[in-house]
């Protein structure tokens, strides 16, 4: 079972990349992310959404660059989810699970908490 990004799609202010991610349309999301890279956007939401797209497409290098660019958002639960997923992809399983447990505990019952639980189940 794969993590459902529909939990992270915010229906009232979602970027186009986030909407494509929620529909699992990764190829189209990759194309948009490449455009955002060329345009050098400073939109943190696009950084986060594109990092998810890159990780899900197996492109860890570009994803990690975007995680680094989005580090200003370190206090956001979604950034923490992304960081945990990055740790998982880099074979740092214990750290990933610790982060996910913390997110799940702090956001119990919310979309973010459920997303953390789904990622833990995937790991």
C-alpha positions in Angstrom: 0.0 0.0 0.0 1.3 3.4 -0.9 0.9 6.6 1.1 -2.1 8.5 -0.1 -1.1 12.1 -0.8 -4.8 13.0 -0.9 -4.5 13.6 2.9 -2.0 16.4 2.2 -3.9 18.1 -0.6 -5.4 21.2 0.6 -8.5 21.7 -1.6 -8.9 25.4 -1.1 -5.4 26.6 -1.9 -3.5 23.8 -3.5 -0.8 24.4 -6.0 -1.2 22.6 -9.3 1.7 20.3 -8.4 -0.1 19.3 -5.1 -3.3 18.6 -7.0 -1.4 16.4 -9.5 0.3 14.6 -6.6 -3.1 14.0 -4.9 -4.2 12.3 -8.2 -0.9 10.3 -8.4 -0.1 12.0 -11.8 3.6 12.0 -11.2 4.8 12.5 -14.8 2.7 15.7 -15.1 3.9 16.8 -11.7 7.5 16.3 -12.7 7.0 18.5 -15.7 5.6 21.3 -13.6 8.3 20.9 -11.0 11.0 21.3 -13.7 9.3 24.5 -14.8 9.3 25.8 -11.2 13.0 25.0 -11.0 13.7 27.0 -14.2 11.6 29.9 -12.9 13.3 29.7 -9.5 10.2 30.1 -7.5 10.4 31.0 -3.8 7.1 29.4 -3.0 7.6 27.0 0.0 4.4 25.1 -0.9 5.8 24.3 -4.4 9.1 23.2 -2.9 7.3 20.8 -0.5 5.0 19.5 -3.2 7.8 19.1 -5.8 10.0 17.3 -3.2 7.1 14.8 -2.7 6.8 14.3 -6.5 10.6 13.8 -6.9 10.8 11.3 -4.0 7.8 9.4 -5.3 9.4 9.3 -8.8 12.6 7.9 -7.4 14.5 11.1 -8.0 16.1 11.5 -4.5 18.8 14.0 -5.5 16.4 16.7 -6.8 14.1 16.0 -3.9 16.8 16.5 -1.3 17.8 19.8 -2.9 14.2 21.0 -2.5 14.0 19.8 1.1 17.0 21.9 1.8 15.5 24.9 0.1 12.3 24.4 2.1 14.1 24.3 5.4 12.6 27.7 6.3 9.4 25.7 6.9 11.1 23.4 9.5 8.3 23.9 12.0 5.5 22.9 9.6 4.2 19.3 10.1 4.4 18.7 6.4 8.1 19.6 6.3 8.6 17.1 9.2 6.7 14.4 7.3 8.9 15.1 4.3 12.0 15.0 6.4 10.9 11.6 7.8 10.3 10.3 4.3 13.7 11.6 3.2 15.3 9.7 6.1 13.4 6.5 5.1 14.6 6.9 1.5 18.2 7.3 2.8 18.0 4.1 4.8 17.8 5.9 8.2 14.8 3.9 9.3 15.1 4.4 13.0 15.2 8.2 12.6 12.3 8.2 10.2 10.2 6.2 12.5 11.0 8.4 15.5 10.0 11.5 13.5 6.8 9.9 12.3 5.9 8.7 15.8 6.4 12.3 17.1 4.3 13.8 14.3 1.6 11.2 14.8 1.5 11.8 18.6 1.4 15.6 18.2 -1.2 15.6 15.4 -3.4 12.7 16.4 -6.7 12.6 14.5 -5.7 15.4 12.0 -4.8 14.9 8.4 -1.1 15.3 9.2 -1.4 12.6 11.9 -3.1 10.2 9.6 -0.5 10.9 6.9 2.2 10.1 9.4 0.5 6.8 10.3 0.1 5.9 6.6 3.8 6.6 5.9 4.7 4.4 9.0 2.6 1.6 7.5 4.3 2.0 4.2 7.8 1.7 5.8 
